[in-house]
């Protein structure tokens, strides 16, 4: 898998989380790019719909991990 230089948490790639405490589950796929405000944009895969969407790294950090 291609790594993007400077991404602070490569261990998150492949992690399963939920959007907030009661939201649908998703899997972190890959970092896309660093944003101007220092945050990162990540690609996540929504497990229920099969869609890939862009989601901020700081939001991923705040979301709970699933088992």
Secondary structure, DSSP 4 states (H G I P E B T S, - for coil): -PPPTT-S-GGGTT-EEESTTTS-EEEEEEEEEE-TTS-EEEEEEETTT--EEEEEHHHHHHSPBP-
